[in-house]
Amino acid sequence: KVVQIWFHLYSFNFSQMKINFMVGQKLNRMSPLQDFYAMKFLNDTELFWLIYVWRNSFKS
């Protein structure tokens, strides 16, 4: 079950990275500050999903 969850999380993060890359290409390079905020956003969503999945794994 845990392995399944981690695989799910990994594939989600991978698709997020692909989306971010495509958006970055469209904007044709963001400023370093925007890059920083994009990374921060990614880290925050990752944290949110970790907590969400972690809490739900105890319920089932």
N, C-alpha and C positions, 0 to 999 in steps of 0.2 A: 504493500500500500504506500509506504513512504517513498519507495523508488518511483512509483507511478506519479506521485505528487511532484517529486523533484524533476522528473522528465517533463511534466506539464509546465512547471515553472521555467525550466530551461528553454523550452520551445517558445514560451511566451516572451521571454527576454530576447531571444534571437529575433523574433518577428518585430519587436520593439526597436531593436538596433537597426534592422533593415529599413524600417519606416523612417527612423531618424536620419539614416544615411541618405535616403532618397530625398527627404525634405532638405537636408543640407546641400545636396547637389542642386536642387531647384533654386535655393537661395544663393547658390554659387559662393560658398564660404561665408560663414557667420563670423562676427567679431569674437575675439577671445572671451569677452564677457558673456556673450550669448552661448558660446560653447560651454562655459562654466555652468550656466543656468540649466542648459540642456542635460548636462551630466548630473547635476543636482536633482533635477526632475526624475531622471532615470533611477537614481539611487533611492529617492523617496518612494517611487512606485514599487521598486523591488522590495523595499522594506515593508510597504503596505501589503504586498502579495504574500510575503513570508509570514507576516503576522496573521493574515486572513486564513491562509492555508493551514498554518500551525494550529490555530484555534478550531478550525473545522475538522481537522484530523482527529481531535479528541471527541467530538460529538458523535461521529459515526463509529 
